[in-house]
Amino acid sequence: MDGKRFLLVFMTIFILVIIGVLLSFWVFYKVDQ
C-alpha cells in the first residue's frame, strides 16, 4: 500500500468520524430542547 492511498483512506475515515460526531452533537442538542 503506497503512502498516497493510505493518506486518502485516513482522510476519508477522519472526515466520516467528524461528521458522525457533529451529527450526534446536533441530535443531542435537538433532543435537549
N, C-alpha and C positions, 0 to 999 in steps of 0.2 A: 504494500500500500504506500503510494507516494505521499509526500507531505501536503501537496495541494488538495488532494482528495480528502485526506484526514482533516484538514482545516475546514473544508466545505461541510463535512459531516458534523464537525464540532460546532460550527456556527449555526447550522440548522437545528441541532439539538438545543443549543443555547437560546435561540430565538423562541423555540417551542416552549421551553421551560419558562421564559419570561412572560410569554403570552398566557400560559396556564396560571402563573402567579397573579398576573394582573386581572384575569377573569375571576379567580377565586376571591381576590380582594373586592372586586366590583360586586360580586354576588353577596358577599358578607355585608357590604355597605348597603345594598338594596334591601336585604333581609332585616338589617338593623333598623331601618326607618319604618 
